[in-house]
């Protein structure tokens, strides 16, 4: 090969080397930029999730009082006065009987029954409940008696008591354990379901706190693997209640969390295992199938589990709460309801609708922010307080 030809080859190799250097450099630069962008995105996401977690976590240490002790019935005794239920139900009474009371003051006797029916339909009782109450007014009162507000009021009160009698025990409440199908051998498993925003996580924390105060060994399973702040919220509650939380890192399958938590509860002699679930709308078929799977896998560990499947409902949702309960009941076979935010709502009549239309016992009601404000539900106390509120 001639010297000139060799020089041309050297130049060609040099150009190729330069070209390859440029190409690889461009590839490396592009890769570096993408990695950097992904890292920034992850940092931004993490910051956002941290902000959400901090925003959603309850500031219980500042707002919640220290509870004194649990009395012989299992109820909390505190130096802070308990919420008066008739006061908590005042807006519900005004929305229901307050309007009926004002109707009788108007003096238009011929329209009473029609307008009473309209008031009942717009008081979140549910259509079946309204038909039953109107039937009682028609059957038990003469035309003349229907013009007497006190007779109408007493008839409605008695019929509402009868509605609750179909699904609620008349025995006095004996603490939270009296509301739970508590088993003697092995852990009692509670599965808590409901839509986002109903107060599910907070209710779990308060239930765990009360059970721990009664000397029960409690394990809370963080089965809501979809919402970033859910685990953090539960951790705050479980730390305060001094109970253990089962929240394995990197596990995104809620059924796996439920299975392992129940297995741990059984192996380590826990009294109660409370399984949290991701909030979901009752219309989301795929998510409803997922929660049914969670319930099925628990039976692989304990055939009877979960012993309680409780839905948490926001009383402010009114008729929508009834629809939620119906769909969850069809999918899971609910054993009871926790009705939150009863204090201050005008839609507490949904409690009567639940008892009449679904025969689902209300286990607990929330009437405030404090731990002891999640209290056992007594149908007798509820009806008496509701009718006393407007006296």
C-alpha positions in Angstrom: 0.0 0.0 0.0 1.4 3.4 -1.0 2.1 6.1 1.6 -0.6 8.3 0.1 -3.2 5.5 0.4 -2.1 4.8 4.0 -2.6 8.5 4.8 -6.1 8.4 3.4 -7.0 5.3 5.5 -5.7 7.0 8.6 -7.8 10.1 7.9 -10.9 7.9 7.3 -10.3 6.0 10.6 -9.9 9.3 12.3 -13.2 10.6 10.9 -15.0 7.4 11.9 -13.5 7.7 15.4 -14.7 11.3 15.7 -18.1 10.4 14.4 -18.5 7.5 16.8 -17.3 9.7 19.7 -20.0 12.3 18.7 -22.7 9.6 18.4 -21.9 8.0 21.7 -21.5 11.4 23.3 -25.0 12.4 22.1 -26.4 9.1 23.3 -24.8 9.5 26.7 -26.0 13.1 27.0 -29.5 12.1 26.0 -29.5 9.3 28.6 -28.1 11.6 31.3 -30.8 14.2 30.6 -33.5 11.6 30.7 -32.2 10.1 34.0 -31.9 13.6 35.5 -35.5 14.5 34.4 -36.8 11.2 35.9 -35.0 11.9 39.1 -36.5 15.4 39.3 -39.9 14.0 38.6 -39.5 11.4 41.3 -38.3 14.1 43.7 -41.3 16.3 42.9 -43.6 13.3 43.3 -42.1 12.4 46.6 -42.3 16.0 47.8 -46.0 16.1 46.8 -46.8 12.8 48.5 -45.0 14.0 51.6 -47.0 17.2 51.5 -50.2 15.2 51.1 -49.3 12.9 54.0 -48.5 15.8 56.3 -51.7 17.6 55.2 -53.9 14.6 55.8 -52.4 13.3 59.0 -54.4 14.2 62.1 -52.8 16.4 64.7 -54.1 14.3 67.5 -51.4 15.1 70.0 -52.5 18.7 70.0 -56.2 18.3 69.6 -57.1 15.0 71.3 -57.5 14.9 75.1 -55.8 12.1 77.1 -58.5 9.7 78.1 -58.8 8.9 81.8 -59.8 5.2 81.8 -62.4 2.7 80.6 -65.2 2.0 83.0 -66.8 -1.4 83.9 -69.1 -1.3 80.8 -66.2 -0.8 78.5 -67.0 2.9 77.8 -64.5 5.7 78.1 -64.6 7.9 81.2 -63.0 11.3 80.7 -62.7 14.5 82.6 -64.0 16.2 79.5 -67.8 16.2 79.2 -69.2 13.8 76.6 -71.1 15.2 73.6 -74.8 15.4 74.2 -76.4 13.3 71.5 -79.6 15.4 71.4 -77.4 18.5 70.8 -75.5 16.6 68.1 -78.8 15.6 66.4 -80.3 19.1 66.6 -79.9 19.9 62.9 -81.3 16.5 61.9 -84.3 17.2 64.1 -84.8 20.7 62.6 -84.6 19.3 59.1 -87.2 16.6 59.9 -89.6 17.4 62.8 -88.8 21.1 62.8 -90.4 21.4 59.3 -93.3 19.2 60.4 -93.8 21.4 63.5 -93.8 24.5 61.4 -96.3 22.9 59.0 -98.8 22.5 61.9 -98.3 26.1 62.9 -99.5 27.2 59.4 -103.1 26.0 60.1 -103.7 24.5 56.7 -105.1 21.2 58.0 -106.2 19.8 54.6 -102.6 19.5 53.3 -100.9 18.0 56.3 -100.5 14.4 55.1 -99.3 15.3 51.6 -96.8 17.8 53.0 -95.6 15.5 55.8 -94.9 12.9 53.1 -92.9 15.5 51.1 -90.9 16.5 54.2 -90.1 12.8 55.0 -89.0 12.2 51.4 -86.6 15.1 51.6 -85.2 14.1 55.0 -82.8 11.3 53.7 -85.0 8.5 55.2 -85.3 6.5 52.0 -88.5 5.8 50.0 -89.3 2.5 51.8 -89.0 4.1 55.2 -91.2 7.0 54.2 -93.9 4.6 52.9 -93.8 2.7 56.2 -94.1 5.9 58.3 -96.9 7.3 56.2 -98.7 3.9 56.5 -98.4 4.2 60.3 -99.9 7.7 60.3 -102.8 6.5 58.1 -103.5 3.4 60.1 -103.1 4.6 63.7 -104.6 8.1 63.5 -108.1 9.2 62.6 -108.5 12.1 60.3 -109.1 14.4 63.2 -106.0 13.1 65.1 -103.8 13.7 62.1 -104.3 17.4 62.8 -102.7 17.1 66.2 -98.9 17.6 66.0 -98.1 15.8 69.3 -100.0 12.7 68.1 -98.3 12.8 64.8 -95.0 13.2 66.4 -95.5 10.3 68.9 -96.7 8.0 66.1 -93.7 8.7 64.0 -91.4 8.2 67.1 -93.0 4.8 67.9 -92.7 3.6 64.3 -89.1 4.6 64.1 -88.4 2.7 67.3 -90.2 -0.3 65.6 -87.9 0.1 62.6 -84.8 -0.1 64.7 -86.2 -3.1 66.6 -85.9 -5.2 63.5 -82.1 -5.0 63.3 -80.9 -3.5 66.6 -80.8 -5.1 70.0 -82.7 -3.3 72.8 -80.1 -4.3 75.4 -78.0 -1.5 76.9 -74.7 -0.9 75.3 -71.7 -2.4 77.1 -68.8 -0.8 75.3 -67.4 -1.3 71.9 -66.8 -5.0 72.3 -70.5 -5.5 72.7 -70.9 -4.2 69.1 -68.4 -6.7 67.6 -68.8 -10.3 66.9 -65.9 -11.1 69.1 -64.6 -14.7 68.9 -62.9 -16.4 71.9 -60.3 -18.5 70.0 -57.9 -16.8 67.6 -58.0 -13.2 66.5 -61.3 -11.4 65.6 -60.9 -10.0 62.2 -62.5 -6.7 61.2 -62.6 -5.6 57.6 -63.3 -1.9 57.2 -64.7 -0.6 53.8 -66.1 2.6 52.4 -65.5 5.4 50.0 -62.8 8.0 50.3 -63.6 10.9 52.6 -66.1 9.1 54.8 -63.7 8.9 57.8 -62.6 5.3 57.4 -58.9 5.7 58.4 -59.9 7.9 61.4 -62.5 5.5 62.5 -60.0 2.6 62.4 -57.6 4.6 64.5 -60.3 5.4 67.1 -61.5 1.8 67.2 -57.9 0.6 67.7 -57.4 3.1 70.4 -60.5 2.1 72.3 -59.9 -1.6 72.0 -56.3 -1.2 73.2 -57.5 0.8 76.2 -59.7 -2.2 77.0 -56.6 -4.4 77.1 -56.9 -6.0 73.7 -53.8 -6.9 71.6 -54.5 -5.1 68.3 -52.9 -5.4 64.9 -53.9 -2.9 62.2 -53.2 -3.9 58.6 -52.6 -1.1 56.1 -54.5 -2.6 53.3 -55.0 0.7 51.5 -51.9 0.4 49.2 -53.0 2.9 46.7 -53.2 6.2 48.7 -49.8 7.4 49.7 -51.0 9.1 52.9 -53.1 6.3 54.2 -50.3 4.3 55.7 -48.9 7.5 57.3 -52.2 8.3 58.8 -52.7 4.9 60.3 -49.1 5.0 61.6 -50.0 8.2 63.6 -53.0 6.5 65.1 -51.3 3.2 65.9 -48.4 5.0 67.5 -50.7 6.9 69.7 -52.8 3.8 70.6 -49.6 1.8 71.1 -50.8 -0.9 68.8 -48.8 -2.5 66.0 -49.3 -1.7 62.3 -48.6 -4.2 59.5 -47.5 -2.1 56.5 -44.8 -4.0 54.5 -42.7 -1.9 52.2 -42.9 -2.6 48.5 -46.1 -4.6 48.7 -48.8 -3.2 46.5 -51.3 -6.1 46.5 -53.9 -5.4 49.1 -54.9 -9.0 49.2 -51.3 -10.0 50.1 -51.3 -7.5 53.0 -54.7 -8.8 54.2 -53.5 -12.5 54.0 -50.2 -11.9 55.8 -51.8 -9.7 58.5 -54.4 -12.3 59.4 -51.7 -15.0 59.4 -49.5 -12.9 61.7 -52.5 -12.2 63.9 -53.2 -15.9 64.2 -49.6 -16.9 64.8 -48.8 -14.2 67.3 -52.0 -14.5 69.4 -53.5 -11.1 68.6 -57.0 -10.4 69.9 -58.1 -8.2 67.0 -56.9 -7.7 63.5 -58.3 -4.6 61.8 -57.9 -4.6 58.0 -58.0 -1.3 56.2 -59.0 -1.2 52.6 -58.6 1.4 49.8 -61.5 3.8 49.5 -63.5 3.2 46.3 -66.8 4.3 44.8 -69.5 1.6 44.8 -69.8 2.0 41.1 -66.2 0.9 40.4 -66.7 -2.7 39.4 -63.0 -3.6 39.1 -62.2 -2.2 42.5 -65.2 -4.0 44.0 -63.9 -7.2 42.6 -60.6 -6.5 44.2 -62.1 -6.0 47.7 -64.1 -9.2 47.3 -60.7 -11.0 46.6 -59.3 -9.4 49.8 -62.2 -11.0 51.8 -61.7 -14.4 50.1 -58.0 -14.7 50.9 -58.6 -14.1 54.6 -60.7 -17.3 54.7 -57.5 -19.2 53.6 -56.1 -18.4 57.1 -59.2 -18.3 59.2 -62.3 -19.8 57.5 -64.7 -17.5 59.3 -62.7 -14.3 58.6 -63.5 -11.6 58.5 -65.8 -11.9 61.4 -67.1 -8.3 60.9 -67.3 -6.4 57.6 -68.1 -2.8 58.5 -68.8 0.0 56.2 -67.9 3.6 57.2 -70.5 6.1 56.0 -70.5 9.9 56.1 -73.9 10.9 57.5 -73.6 14.1 55.4 -74.0 11.9 52.3 -77.6 11.3 53.0 -79.3 9.1 50.4 -75.9 8.6 48.7 -74.8 6.8 51.8 -77.7 4.4 51.4 -76.7 3.7 47.8 -73.1 3.0 48.9 -74.3 0.7 51.6 -76.5 -1.2 49.2 -73.8 -1.9 46.7 -71.2 -2.8 49.3 -73.7 -5.1 51.0 -74.5 -6.9 47.8 -70.8 -7.4 47.1 -69.5 -8.3 50.6 -72.4 -9.0 52.9 -72.0 -6.2 55.5 -72.4 -7.0 59.1 -72.7 -3.4 60.3 -72.1 0.3 59.7 -70.1 3.0 61.3 -72.0 6.3 60.8 -69.6 9.3 61.0 -70.0 13.0 61.2 -73.4 12.9 62.9 -72.7 16.0 64.8 -73.9 19.1 62.9 -75.4 17.3 60.0 -79.0 17.7 58.9 -79.0 14.3 57.3 -78.9 12.0 60.3 -82.2 10.4 59.1 -80.1 8.1 57.0 -79.7 6.0 60.1 -83.4 5.1 60.0 -83.1 4.3 56.3 -80.2 1.9 56.9 -82.2 0.1 59.5 -85.4 -0.1 57.4 -84.1 -0.7 53.9 -81.0 -2.8 54.5 -81.5 -4.2 58.0 -77.9 -3.4 58.7 -77.2 -2.6 62.3 -75.3 0.6 63.1 -72.5 -0.4 65.4 -70.9 3.0 66.0 -71.5 6.6 65.4 -69.2 9.6 65.3 -70.3 12.8 67.0 -67.0 14.7 67.3 -63.2 14.7 66.7 -62.1 13.1 69.9 -61.4 9.4 70.3 -64.3 8.9 72.7 -66.6 10.7 70.3 -66.8 7.5 68.2 -69.3 5.8 70.4 -71.5 2.8 70.5 -74.9 3.2 68.8 -78.0 2.7 70.9 -81.3 2.8 68.9 -83.2 3.8 72.0 -80.8 6.6 72.9 -80.8 7.8 69.2 -84.6 8.0 68.9 -85.0 9.6 72.4 -82.3 12.1 71.6 -83.7 12.9 68.2 -87.2 13.6 69.5 -85.9 15.4 72.5 -83.7 17.7 70.4 -86.7 19.8 69.3 -88.6 20.0 72.5 
